[in-house]
Every structure is written in C-alpha cells, then in structure tokens.
Amino acid sequence: MNSIHKRRLYFLAVIAIAISIATSFVLYALKQNMNLFLTPTEIAAKHLPEDYHLRLGGMVKPGSLLRDKQGLGVQFVVTDTHQQILVRYHGILPDLFREGKGVVAEGNLNAQGEFIATQVLAKHDEKYMPKTVTKVTHD
C-alpha cells in the first residue's frame, strides 16, 4: 500500500470517527430533552424520595377539582384507573383543563404523598374533528 492509499484510509477513518461522535452527541441530547411522565401506578411502584422532581401524567378524576375561594390555589386527583394521586397547584390552569381529561403536571411529591405541581399542562385529544360547515344558500 503506497502513501496515497494510507492517507485516504486515515482520512476515511477520521471522518467515520467524527460522524460517530456527532451521532452520539445528538442521541445524548435527545435523550436529555425527552418529556416523559410517570403515571400514578408507576410512582407508587417506584417509591420515589420526597422532593424528587418529575412529571405526573394521567386523567383528572371527575368530581375531584376543588378551587381555593381566596386565591389561585387548586387541588385535584390524577388517576390512571388503578392508582390516584392528589395534586396541589397554585396558579392559573390552562384553558383545556377539564375533569375527565388528560393532564401532565410537573413538580414533586411531598412527605404526605401529595404531588405539589409547579406547572400544569392539559393534554388534548388526538382526534381532530373539523368544524361542521353549514352551506349557506342565498335566495
């Protein structure tokens, strides 16, 4: 093998290593930014420590929403039909927030096992139903 072939081989090896490193950085960054949430059943099974920051996802239990009469405090129960967790939040709830609908809350568990939310996001249905168009006729 002459020097030109060796140079080309080294060049290709360096390019392959650079692409591998770049790919690993991209995959690592994507892994860090994934917004996964835990359900109440998963939280109960993991026995997470107090003040562990996480995202809780599930359905708002119908009839569980209680608003503070004095301010912006609110509490509701998030369930996955097997387990449920009481969520306390102080702030304005999103417009799509409803009982019986999906929700993702970000925060941590306190010593009593209640979830203290710092942010509440309402999940919308994946089904898109376009508005019905009524045909207008002019006489």
NORQUIVEN-V384304 format. One record per pair of residues at least 12 apart in sequence whose C-alpha atoms are under 8 Angstrom apart, sorted by the first residue. I is the first residue (numbers start at 1). J is the second residue. D is the distance in whole Angstrom. If there is no record, write none. Layout:
BEGIN
((I & J & D) (I & J & D))
END
This chain:
BEGIN
((36 & 55 & 7) (37 & 54 & 7) (37 & 55 & 5) (37 & 56 & 5) (37 & 57 & 6) (37 & 104 & 7) (38 & 54 & 8) (38 & 55 & 6) (38 & 56 & 5) (38 & 57 & 6) (39 & 56 & 6) (39 & 57 & 5) (39 & 58 & 6) (39 & 79 & 8) (39 & 80 & 7) (40 & 56 & 7) (40 & 57 & 8) (40 & 58 & 7) (40 & 78 & 7) (40 & 79 & 6) (40 & 80 & 6) (40 & 82 & 8) (40 & 83 & 5) (40 & 84 & 6) (40 & 85 & 6) (41 & 80 & 7) (41 & 82 & 7) (41 & 83 & 5) (41 & 84 & 8) (44 & 83 & 8) (49 & 109 & 8) (50 & 108 & 7) (50 & 109 & 6) (50 & 110 & 5) (50 & 111 & 6) (51 & 108 & 5) (51 & 109 & 5) (51 & 110 & 6) (52 & 108 & 5) (52 & 109 & 7) (53 & 106 & 8) (53 & 107 & 5) (53 & 108 & 5) (53 & 109 & 8) (54 & 106 & 6) (54 & 107 & 6) (54 & 108 & 6) (55 & 104 & 7) (55 & 105 & 6) (55 & 106 & 4) (55 & 107 & 6) (55 & 108 & 8) (56 & 104 & 6) (56 & 105 & 5) (56 & 106 & 6) (56 & 107 & 8) (57 & 78 & 7) (57 & 102 & 7) (57 & 103 & 6) (57 & 104 & 4) (57 & 105 & 6) (58 & 78 & 6) (58 & 79 & 5) (58 & 80 & 5) (58 & 102 & 6) (58 & 103 & 6) (58 & 104 & 7) (59 & 78 & 5) (59 & 79 & 5) (59 & 80 & 6) (59 & 99 & 8) (59 & 100 & 6) (59 & 101 & 5) (59 & 102 & 4) (59 & 103 & 6) (60 & 76 & 7) (60 & 77 & 6) (60 & 78 & 5) (60 & 79 & 6) (60 & 98 & 7) (60 & 99 & 5) (60 & 100 & 5) (60 & 101 & 6) (60 & 102 & 6) (60 & 103 & 7) (61 & 76 & 7) (61 & 77 & 5) (61 & 78 & 6) (61 & 79 & 6) (61 & 99 & 6) (61 & 100 & 6) (62 & 99 & 5) (62 & 100 & 5) (63 & 99 & 7) (64 & 76 & 5) (64 & 77 & 6) (64 & 99 & 8) (65 & 77 & 7) (65 & 99 & 7) (72 & 90 & 5) (72 & 91 & 5) (72 & 92 & 7) (73 & 88 & 7) (73 & 89 & 6) (73 & 90 & 4) (73 & 91 & 6) (74 & 88 & 6) (74 & 89 & 5) (74 & 90 & 6) (74 & 91 & 8) (75 & 87 & 5) (75 & 88 & 4) (75 & 89 & 6) (76 & 88 & 7) (78 & 103 & 8) (85 & 113 & 8) (85 & 114 & 6) (85 & 115 & 7) (86 & 113 & 8) (86 & 114 & 5) (86 & 115 & 6) (87 & 114 & 6) (87 & 115 & 5) (87 & 116 & 6) (87 & 117 & 7) (88 & 114 & 7) (88 & 115 & 6) (88 & 116 & 5) (88 & 117 & 6) (89 & 116 & 6) (89 & 117 & 5) (89 & 118 & 7) (89 & 119 & 8) (89 & 120 & 8) (90 & 117 & 8) (90 & 118 & 8) (93 & 120 & 7) (93 & 121 & 8) (94 & 120 & 7) (94 & 121 & 7) (94 & 122 & 6) (95 & 122 & 8) (96 & 122 & 6) (96 & 123 & 7) (96 & 124 & 7) (97 & 121 & 8) (97 & 122 & 5) (97 & 123 & 8) (101 & 122 & 8) (101 & 123 & 7) (101 & 124 & 8) (102 & 122 & 6) (102 & 123 & 5) (102 & 124 & 7) (103 & 120 & 7) (103 & 121 & 6) (103 & 122 & 5) (103 & 123 & 5) (104 & 120 & 6) (104 & 121 & 5) (104 & 122 & 6) (104 & 123 & 7) (105 & 117 & 6) (105 & 118 & 8) (105 & 119 & 6) (105 & 120 & 4) (105 & 121 & 6) (106 & 118 & 6) (106 & 119 & 5) (106 & 120 & 6) (107 & 119 & 7))
END
